[in-house]
Amino acid sequence: MIRLNNFGVLSLVGLLCAGLVACGGNDGPAAPAADTSDGTSVTEAAAPAQPVVVYSSRAEQLIQPIFTAFTEETGIAVEYITDSAQPLIERIKAEADTTPASVLLTVDAGVLWYAAEQGILQPMASDIVSAAVPQQYRDPDGLWTGLSLRARTIVYDTRKVSADELVGYADLADSRWAGKLCLRTSKKVYNQSLVATMIASMGEEKTEEIVRGWVANLAQPEFSNDTKLIEAIEDGRCQVGIVNSYYFGRLQRDNELSAALFWQPAELGGVHVNVSGAGITANAPNVAGATALLEWLAGPAGQELFAGLNLEFPVLGDVPNDPIVAAWGEFAASEQPLIDAGRLQADAVKLMARAGYN
């Protein structure tokens, strides 16, 4: 498994074409088909000899151990670069049919939807992925699939708030939370996707009313990230907030926290969940290898690593949660199709701007 430095497009393509990856075409020398840990084939086609190149917006420390395990099990090498999602999407568009990338790996259904809309992904032909990942966590046209789940939920200060006082996302707009609520900035896609799915489920007018209520209840200006928000609750600067659960888990690994997570009940729509996921690029030079990688990531071995390293939730139902995650208790996930997070994201951004949510 090799990491490619994030240098210019022409230099990267030139290097890869010189020997790292076969350029211009999906065919390559075939090797024996790889097996997963449960004995099933990772792909119907024989695994190609050339490596799979992945463009990833996920941090290197999260993906490197996963790619290493995949290579050890299947014999298929993985090469990758990391960057933010938008530059990677633009890079794939600019490289067009010369791209060395066969997989785009990123976070948030809204981002995956946007990548699909840009025409840089192709449908996956994989019965394994379709069987493993529930439809609501996949693109309807097979252009991307979720690979792990992240819950965006309510966090609260157990020293000042009882769980019995909490209701759900909309209730945080109630005036009794005035001066007690903290939120991450609206500029981040996680909150944009949350609001987009709220628009889909309850309409734009009601959603805007709720968001305006959130803004009115803020204890201080919006935070740049969820970790700072949780730390503010620990410091007593606010009493409730909305965060991705894995940020809470990261702090909990090394700290005894007074904060706790609250899950919105099923009768109110359940907990907002999103995905990290991936798709095969439209001009992938190694479709078979890319398919093998995504099938492995959607299988038991990949799921345990993919969810466990970042304290997320597996998309594969029979894979256990990390013990830290399991201790938070079970919840009912929203059944809202995640495609709405992308389809209504522009509307969500406009709504939050009108409501004064910075």
N, C-alpha and C positions, 0 to 999 in steps of 0.2 A: 504494500500500500504506500503510495507516494503522494506527498503534498506538492502541488504546483504553486510557485510563487505568483502573486497577483500582478504580473507585469502586463505590458500592452498586448492588445489582441493579435496584432500581426506577429509579434515575437512568439506568443503562445502557440498560435496555429503553425508557425514555421517549425517550432521545436517538436510539436506533436507529430506533424507530418514527416519529420525527419526520422522518426523511429518509435516514439512513445505510443502513438495511436494511429491506426490506419485511417486515412482521411478519404472522404468521398465515396460513400456507399455503406450499406448495412451488412454486407457479407464479409466473412473473414474465416480463417482456418478454424475448424471445429475441434473441440476437445470433448472427452466423455461428459455426459450430463452429470451435474452435481446433485447430491441428495441433501435434504434437510435433516435435522436431528431426528425427526420422526419417521424417516425413511421414504418420504414422498419427494418426487422430482420437483426442483425449483422452477423448471420451465419445460415445456414440451420439446423445445428445440435443444440440440446439443449446445453446451456452453462454449462460446467463442473464446479463442486464445487471447485476443486483444483485451486490454483493460477497459473498464467502464470509467468515463470521465464525468464527474459530478460537479455542478456549480451549486454551492450551498450557502444559504444565508444563516444557517445554524452555526454556532460557535465550534471551533475546531476541537475543543476538549470534549464536546458532546458527540461528535461524529467520528472522530479518529478511532476510538476503541470499537465502535460498531463496524466500521469498514474493515478493521483488522480481523475481527471475528468472522465476518463474511468471507474474507479472502482465505482464512485458515480452513473454513469449512467447505468452501466451494472450489478453491483454487483460482478464482477470478480476481485479478488485481483491480484496485480502485485508485484512481487519481482524482484529486479534487482541488478546487480553489474556494475560498470563502470571501464573501463581501455582503453588503446589504442587498436586500431583494431587488430594489429598483435598478441599481446598476447592473446586476446580473441579468435581469430581464432585458434591459437595453443592450447589453453586450450580446446576448443570444440573437436579438433582432439584427444587430449590426453585422454579426458574423454570418448570418443567413445559412446558406448550404455549406459554408466552410467551418461551421462551429465544431469544435472537438467535443462539446458537451452532449452527453446522451441523457442526462438526468438533471432536472432542476429540483432541488430540495429546499423547502422554505417553510415558513410558519404563517398561519392564519388563512382561513378559507377565502377571505376577501382578496388576499394577495394571489392565491392560487387561481381564483376566478379571473382576476385581472390578467394574469399570465396567459390563461386560456383565451381570453378576449383579444390578446395581442397576436394570436395565431402562432405562438411558438411551441405549442404542445400538440402531440398526436394521441389518438385513442390507444389505450392499452388493450391488448388481446390476451387477457389472463383470467381464466376461470378461477384460479387460486385466489387472486386479489378480490374478485367479485364475491367469492364465497366467504372470505375471511372478514372483509370490511363492510359494515352495514351501509346500505344505500345512502342514507342521509349524510354520511361522511365521505361520499365520493361524488365526483362530477357526474351529472346525468348522462353525458356523452362519453364518459370514460377517459377524460383528458387528465384527470389527477385523482389521487386517492389520499385520504387521511392515513397517517401512520401512528399517531399518538393523539390522545385527547388532553386538552387543558380546560379546566373549569374556571370561569371568571365568576367569582362569588363574593359574598359579603364577609368582611372581616370585622371583628368588634373587640372592644376592650372588656374583658370579663370582670375587671375591677369596678366598672361603672355601668355596664349594660348586662342585663339578663337575656339569655337566648329567647325567653318568652316574650320579650319586648319587640323582637324582630319579626318582620313579616315577609318582605321581599324587596326587590329592586325599586319598584314603584313607591313603596312606603317610605323610602329614604327621602322622598320629596315632601313628606309631612312636616309641618312647622315644628313638631316636637324635636326634630333633629337639627334645628337652627343652631349654627355655630358648633356643631359636633361632627359634621361630615367632612371627609377628605376624599379627593378624587385624583387620579392620574390625569395628565393633560389629554384633551380631546385630539391632539395631534397624532397620537399613537393609534395604530390600527386596531388594537384590542378593544378600545372603547368605541371606535367607529363601528366595528362589527357587532358589538353588543347593542348599540342604538339601532343599527340597521335591522337586526332581527326583532327588536321591539316594534319598529315601524311595521314590519311584516305581520306581527301577531296582533297588534292593537291599534294600528293606524297612526298616521303622521300627527294628527291634532293631539291625540292623547299622549303620544310619546313626547311631543314638544312641551306639553304641560308638565310632564314628569321631569324632563331635563331642566326646565326653568326652575322647578322646585329644588332640584339638586344644587344648582348654582346659588340659589338664595340661602341654602343651608350650609354653605362651605365655611369651614373654620379658618381656612387660610387658602392662598392661591394654589392652583393645581400643581401636582408633583410631576417631576420628569420621569419617575419610574415607580414601580410598585414597592420595591424594597424601602425606599425613603418614606412611602406612605405607611407601611407597617411600623417602621421605626418611630414615626410621629405618633402612632397609637400607643406604642410602648412608652413614649415620653410624656403621654397625657395631653398632647396637643389636639387630638381629635379622638372620637369614640367609635366611629364606624367608617367603613370605606368599602371600595370594591377593588379586588385584586385577582390576578391569576394565582391559583392555589400553589403552583410550584415555587413561586417566589416566597411564599409563606414557609414551604417545606425547606427551602435552602437555609433560611434563617433558623428554622427549628432544629436543623441538624446539629448546630453548634451553640444554640442559646436556649435558655428556658424562657418562654414567652408568656406574657399575660394575655396576649391576643388569642383569638380562636376563630374558626371558620363557621359560617352559618350557611345552610343550603336552603334556597327557596323551595317550598314544597311543590309537589306535583300539581296540586289543584290550582296553583297560580302559574303554571307553565313549566315548572322545574328549573333546574340550574342551567344557565347559559354555558354551553361548551363550544370549543373551537378545536381546530386541529393543527398539528404540524403535518406536512404531507409532501408529496412529490408527484412529478409527471415526467413522461418521456418527451424529450424535445422533438419538434417537428422534423428536424433534419438530423436526427441522432445517427451517428456513424456505427453505433453498436446497440441496435434495438434488442437483440436477444440477451446481451449481457445486462442491459438496463432492466429488462423484464425480470431476469433472474434476481437482480438486486432488490427490486420492489417486492417480488414474491417472498424473498427471504425476510425482508423487513416486516412484512405482514404476517409472517409465521411465528411460531412460539419463541424460537431463539432470538430473532430480531426484536420481537415485541418486549421481551423481558429487558433487553439492553436499552432499547429505544425509549421505553417509558421509565425504566428505573434510573438511568443516568441523570435525568432532569426532573424526576419525581412527578411525571405526568401519568396519565391513565392509558393503559393499552386499549387499542381498538378491537383486539381479539378477545372475545368475552371470557374464555377459559384460562387466560393468563392472569396470575395473581398480581395484585398491586404491591408495590414496595411497602414494607412494614410501616414506614412513616406515613405514607398515603393511606394505608388501610386503617390506621388509627383515627383518621378523621371521620370515619363512619360512611355509610352508604347514602346515596342521594339519587333522586330521579332526574335524569338528564332531560333537557328540553328536546322535544321531537321536531323542532323547527328545522327545516332543511337548511344546511349551511350555505347552499348556493345563494340564499337571500342575503347573507353577509356581504357578498360581492355585488349582487344585483342592485342592492339598495344603499351601497356604501356612499355614493355621491350625494344621495338624498340625506343620509345621516350627517355627513360633513356640513352640508348647508343648514340643516336643522340645528346642530350644535352651535354653529356660528350665530344664528338668529337668537338662540337662547342665552348667548353670552358665555358659553362654555369654552374656555380657552385651552 
